[in-house]
Amino acid sequence: MTHVVLENCIRCKYTDCVEVCPVDCFYEGETMLAIHPDECIDCGVCVPECPAEAIVPDSEPFDPVWLDINRQYASQWPNITQKKTPAVDADAMNGAPGKYGQFFSPEPGTGD
C-alpha cells in the first residue's frame, strides 16, 4: 500500500506534507511532488496536511496513471524533507482542471 500524489499538486506544490512524513518518501519535481511507492509506509499523515487535497491512498479511486507517474519520477527527482514556499500562483491554481497537459514538467526540483 502507498499514497499517491495527484494532478492537483501541479503548480501548487505545497510542501506541508513532506515535513510530517516519517520515512522521507517525497521527491521534488519542477512543478509537483511525487511519493515513492516502495518507500511509503501508508501511514497517511501527509493526507490532511495537503492544502490542495492532492494526496490519496492507493485504495481510493483515481486514475492509475498517477501511480506510474509517482513511481517513475520519484526515482529520478531529488528527495525533499523540508517545507518550502509553494508555487507563486498556488492558491489560484488549486483545483484548476487540465494541469497535467499544460503545466507538468519532468524536470527535477531542487530537493533539500
Phi and psi in degrees as a GROMACS rama.xvg file:
@    title "Ramachandran Plot"
@    xaxis  label "Phi"
@    yaxis  label "Psi"
@TYPE xy
-152.622  173.178  THR-2
-110.741  157.638  HIS-3
-132.395  135.319  VAL-4
-87.4345  129.406  VAL-5
-103.044  179.699  LEU-6
-54.242  -32.5425  GLU-7
-66.4107  -12.5339  ASN-8
-69.9677  -27.4424  CYS-9
-59.8586  128.579  ILE-10
63.2198  11.2533  ARG-11
-106.914  -60.1589  CYS-12
49.7094  46.5589  LYS-13
-66.6744  144.45  TYR-14
-119.216  20.351  THR-15
-57.042  -33.2427  ASP-16
-64.6466  -36.0894  CYS-17
-69.1117  -29.415  VAL-18
-66.206  -31.0533  GLU-19
-95.6658  -8.35427  VAL-20
-69.543  119.229  CYS-21
-75.2643  -13.369  PRO-22
-118.672  8.45948  VAL-23
51.131  53.8408  ASP-24
-100.478  15.1399  CYS-25
-95.137  143.579  PHE-26
-130.428  144.143  TYR-27
-108.118  122.33  GLU-28
-97.8436  175.05  GLY-29
-61.247  -37.3255  GLU-30
-119.16  -4.05279  THR-31
-160.792  174.388  MET-32
-106.711  163.024  LEU-33
-138.407  151.581  ALA-34
-106.606  131.02  ILE-35
-77.9724  114.958  HIS-36
-65.9364  -22.0744  PRO-37
-84.5927  -11.3691  ASP-38
-103.926  -26.4014  GLU-39
-65.9184  133.274  CYS-40
-99.6016  9.27565  ILE-41
61.9971  35.3887  ASP-42
-78.5184  -27.8016  CYS-43
80.5663  4.76486  GLY-44
-67.5921  -20.2945  VAL-45
-75.8273  -28.2321  CYS-46
-57.3291  -53.6449  VAL-47
-71.5766  -12.7658  PRO-48
-81.8218  -15.9027  GLU-49
-84.9215  109.778  CYS-50
-63.492  -22.8958  PRO-51
-90.5906  -2.03709  ALA-52
51.3399  44.5879  GLU-53
-101.61  10.8365  ALA-54
-121.999  128.991  ILE-55
-134.962  153.502  VAL-56
-71.2271  150.928  PRO-57
-70.4032  -4.16934  ASP-58
-84.6246  -11.3676  SER-59
-86.7063  155.792  GLU-60
-72.1984  131.149  PRO-61
-162.744  164.339  PHE-62
-66.1447  119.129  ASP-63
-61.9993  -14.6232  PRO-64
-59.3165  -27.3397  VAL-65
-69.2062  -29.7601  TRP-66
-66.3905  -41.6516  LEU-67
-64.8678  -41.5905  ASP-68
-62.0889  -45.028  ILE-69
-60.9204  -46.725  ASN-70
-61.0699  -48.5611  ARG-71
-62.2354  -50.8594  GLN-72
-81.2007  -25.95  TYR-73
-64.4686  -25.1246  ALA-74
-80.6893  -13.3942  SER-75
-112.268  -29.0447  GLN-76
-89.1386  158.77  TRP-77
-74.7064  150.071  PRO-78
-67.465  144.609  ASN-79
-131.482  130.042  ILE-80
-127.813  -4.82779  THR-81
-122.833  143.79  GLN-82
-65.5976  140.203  LYS-83
-126.28  170.669  LYS-84
-67.4192  133.266  THR-85
-67.9981  173.979  PRO-86
-56.0581  147.576  ALA-87
-54.7492  -40.6827  VAL-88
-103.153  27.3875  ASP-89
-55.3624  -48.846  ALA-90
-63.717  -39.4263  ASP-91
-69.4823  -32.4371  ALA-92
-85.5589  -15.0238  MET-93
-61.0841  116.44  ASN-94
90.4186  -3.8319  GLY-95
-65.2694  136.905  ALA-96
-80.4693  158.14  PRO-97
66.7604  29.4335  GLY-98
-71.0717  -31.9084  LYS-99
-60.1371  -51.4387  TYR-100
-65.1238  -28.7784  GLY-101
-95.1266  -36.7002  GLN-102
-126.295  -6.35489  PHE-103
-65.6537  138.166  PHE-104
-128.507  132.282  SER-105
-78.6748  -3.70264  PRO-106
-69.5863  146.071  GLU-107
-73.45  155.496  PRO-108
-83.8726  -164.292  GLY-109
-93.1998  -15.9017  THR-110
67.8121  -161.155  GLY-111
